[in-house]
Amino acid sequence: MRTIPSRPWAVVSAFAAAAWAFFLLPPQQAVWSGAGSPAWLRTLDDSPVYDGLRGGLHAAGLRDDYLVFGSAAALSFVLIWFATGPAFAQLGWSGRVLGWIVLASAPITVLSYANHPIDAPLHALWGAEAFALLLIGVWALIVAAVAPRGRVPLWERLLLAATLPVIVVATVVLSYWPHGSLVGLGLVAAAFAAWGRRANETD
């Protein structure tokens, strides 16, 4: 069973996942919504850091901002998987499956954005990360119900059950998926990383 990373590094990884998704949000929302982007996101996107980043990417030949800032969110899924491994393993087989769903969402996100052009060979995958997020939330509900009795405290079951609502609220508040959704999911992961029982811990 997963015992890596240590608890401090797990917490850092979870917060890094949320922070990375939030960092990518302003330029991604700008390219998706343009003038329809929320004012506070437009203000952030107008900052020199994003102008410089876009300039560097364009100079390197990466001119599809929607693809670049969209697919880069896959890193947050990987960081969340890394952060929650020991805590999810303690939840039994259903927790381990949840971890694999989170990890599988990373390549799904990359494939989704890579195939956003209408003439892309796998254009049907565009938007598939939304279904991956939905599956994470629904499966977390299943884990809350079937995780071994006596091994999983009530607060962990309640947090698992709240995963889907947190993803939905974060998506609505931050106005974009998967980036906004990943901010919420990263915070849920941080709680598990900080206080969740780990697979290598005994009574």
C-alpha positions as CSV (number, residue, x, y, z in Angstrom):
1,M,0.0,0.0,0.0
2,R,1.1,3.6,-0.6
3,T,3.1,5.2,2.2
4,I,4.7,7.9,0.1
5,P,4.6,10.9,0.3
6,S,5.0,11.7,3.9
7,R,2.2,13.7,5.5
8,P,3.9,17.1,5.1
9,W,4.7,16.6,1.5
10,A,1.2,15.2,0.8
11,V,-0.3,18.5,2.2
12,V,2.1,20.5,0.1
13,S,1.2,18.5,-3.0
14,A,-2.5,19.0,-2.5
15,F,-2.2,22.8,-2.0
16,A,0.1,22.9,-5.0
17,A,-2.6,21.2,-7.1
18,A,-5.2,23.8,-6.1
19,A,-2.7,26.7,-6.5
20,W,-1.6,25.5,-10.0
21,A,-5.2,25.2,-11.2
22,F,-6.0,28.7,-9.9
23,F,-2.8,30.1,-11.5
24,L,-3.9,28.7,-14.9
25,L,-7.5,29.9,-14.5
26,P,-7.3,33.6,-15.6
27,P,-5.6,33.0,-19.0
28,Q,-7.8,29.9,-19.7
29,Q,-11.0,31.8,-18.9
30,A,-9.8,34.7,-21.0
31,V,-9.3,32.6,-24.1
32,W,-12.6,30.8,-23.5
33,S,-14.9,33.7,-22.6
34,G,-13.0,36.8,-23.8
35,A,-14.9,39.9,-22.6
36,G,-17.4,37.6,-21.0
37,S,-14.9,36.5,-18.4
38,P,-15.6,37.7,-14.8
39,A,-14.1,41.1,-14.1
40,W,-11.8,39.9,-11.4
41,L,-10.4,37.2,-13.7
42,R,-9.8,39.7,-16.5
43,T,-7.9,41.9,-14.0
44,L,-5.7,39.0,-13.0
45,D,-5.2,38.1,-16.7
46,D,-4.1,41.6,-17.5
47,S,-1.1,41.3,-15.1
48,P,2.4,41.3,-16.5
49,V,3.1,37.8,-15.4
50,Y,0.5,36.4,-17.9
51,D,1.5,38.7,-20.7
52,G,5.1,37.6,-20.2
53,L,4.1,33.9,-20.0
54,R,2.0,34.1,-23.2
55,G,4.8,36.0,-25.0
56,G,7.3,33.3,-24.0
57,L,5.0,30.5,-25.1
58,H,4.2,32.1,-28.4
59,A,7.9,32.7,-29.1
60,A,8.5,29.0,-28.5
61,G,5.8,28.1,-31.1
62,L,3.0,27.3,-28.6
63,R,0.3,29.6,-29.9
64,D,-2.8,27.7,-28.9
65,D,-3.4,29.2,-25.5
66,Y,-6.6,27.2,-25.0
67,L,-4.6,23.9,-25.5
68,V,-1.6,25.0,-23.4
69,F,-3.4,26.4,-20.4
70,G,-6.1,23.8,-20.5
71,S,-4.0,20.7,-20.8
72,A,-1.6,22.0,-18.1
73,A,-4.3,21.5,-15.6
74,A,-3.6,17.8,-15.8
75,L,-0.7,18.3,-13.5
76,S,-3.2,19.2,-10.7
77,F,-4.8,15.7,-11.1
78,V,-1.4,14.1,-10.7
79,L,-0.5,16.1,-7.6
80,I,-3.9,15.3,-6.0
81,W,-3.3,11.6,-6.7
82,F,0.2,11.8,-5.2
83,A,-1.1,13.7,-2.2
84,T,-4.0,11.4,-1.4
85,G,-2.4,8.0,-2.0
86,P,-1.7,6.9,1.6
87,A,-5.1,8.2,2.8
88,F,-7.1,6.7,0.0
89,A,-5.3,3.3,0.4
90,Q,-6.6,3.3,4.0
91,L,-10.2,3.4,2.6
92,G,-9.9,-0.1,1.1
93,W,-10.3,-1.2,-2.5
94,S,-12.8,1.6,-3.2
95,G,-10.4,4.2,-2.0
96,R,-7.7,2.8,-4.2
97,V,-10.0,2.9,-7.2
98,L,-10.8,6.5,-6.4
99,G,-7.1,7.2,-6.6
100,W,-6.8,5.6,-10.0
101,I,-9.8,7.6,-11.3
102,V,-8.1,10.8,-10.2
103,L,-4.8,9.8,-11.9
104,A,-6.6,8.7,-15.1
105,S,-8.2,12.1,-15.3
106,A,-4.8,13.6,-16.1
107,P,-4.4,12.0,-19.5
108,I,-8.1,12.4,-20.2
109,T,-7.7,16.2,-19.7
110,V,-4.7,16.3,-22.0
111,L,-6.5,14.3,-24.7
112,S,-9.6,16.5,-24.3
113,Y,-7.8,19.8,-24.9
114,A,-5.5,18.3,-27.6
115,N,-8.6,17.3,-29.6
116,H,-10.6,20.6,-29.2
117,P,-10.3,21.5,-32.9
118,I,-13.3,20.5,-34.8
119,D,-11.2,18.5,-37.3
120,A,-9.2,16.7,-34.6
121,P,-9.2,12.9,-34.9
122,L,-10.6,12.4,-31.4
123,H,-12.7,15.5,-31.2
124,A,-15.4,13.5,-29.4
125,L,-13.1,13.5,-26.3
126,W,-13.3,17.3,-26.0
127,G,-14.9,18.1,-22.7
128,A,-14.3,14.6,-21.3
129,E,-12.6,16.0,-18.2
130,A,-16.1,17.1,-17.0
131,F,-17.2,13.5,-17.0
132,A,-14.0,12.5,-15.2
133,L,-14.7,15.1,-12.5
134,L,-18.3,13.9,-12.2
135,L,-17.0,10.3,-11.9
136,I,-14.6,11.3,-9.1
137,G,-17.4,13.0,-7.2
138,V,-19.9,10.1,-7.6
139,W,-17.3,7.4,-6.8
140,A,-16.3,9.4,-3.7
141,L,-19.9,9.0,-2.6
142,I,-19.6,5.2,-3.1
143,V,-16.4,5.1,-1.1
144,A,-18.1,6.9,1.7
145,A,-20.7,4.2,1.8
146,V,-18.6,1.1,1.4
147,A,-15.3,1.9,3.1
148,P,-14.5,-0.6,5.9
149,R,-16.4,0.0,9.1
150,G,-14.3,0.9,12.1
151,R,-11.4,1.9,10.0
152,V,-12.7,5.2,8.5
153,P,-13.9,7.9,10.8
154,L,-17.2,9.7,10.3
155,W,-15.6,13.0,9.2
156,E,-13.7,11.3,6.4
157,R,-17.0,9.7,5.2
158,L,-18.7,13.1,5.3
159,L,-15.8,14.7,3.4
160,L,-16.0,12.0,0.8
161,A,-19.7,12.5,0.5
162,A,-19.1,16.3,0.1
163,T,-16.6,15.9,-2.7
164,L,-19.1,16.2,-5.5
165,P,-20.8,19.3,-4.0
166,V,-17.4,20.9,-3.4
167,I,-16.5,20.3,-7.1
168,V,-19.8,21.8,-8.3
169,V,-19.6,24.8,-6.0
170,A,-15.9,25.5,-7.0
171,T,-16.8,25.2,-10.6
172,V,-19.7,27.7,-10.3
173,V,-17.8,30.2,-8.1
174,L,-14.6,30.1,-10.2
175,S,-16.7,29.9,-13.4
176,Y,-14.7,27.2,-15.3
177,W,-13.9,23.5,-15.3
178,P,-11.7,21.7,-14.7
179,H,-9.5,24.6,-13.3
180,G,-12.1,25.9,-10.9
181,S,-13.2,22.4,-10.0
182,L,-9.6,21.4,-9.3
183,V,-9.2,24.2,-6.8
184,G,-12.1,22.7,-4.8
185,L,-10.8,19.1,-5.3
186,G,-7.3,20.2,-4.2
187,L,-8.7,21.6,-1.0
188,V,-10.6,18.3,-0.3
189,A,-7.3,16.5,-0.9
190,A,-5.4,18.8,1.4
191,A,-7.8,17.9,4.3
192,F,-7.3,14.2,3.6
193,A,-3.6,14.7,3.4
194,A,-3.4,16.7,6.6
195,W,-5.7,14.7,8.9
196,G,-6.8,11.5,7.1
197,R,-5.7,8.1,8.5
198,R,-2.9,6.7,6.4
199,A,-2.3,3.2,5.2
200,N,0.9,2.9,7.2
201,E,-0.6,4.0,10.5
202,T,-1.8,1.6,13.2
203,D,-4.0,2.1,16.2
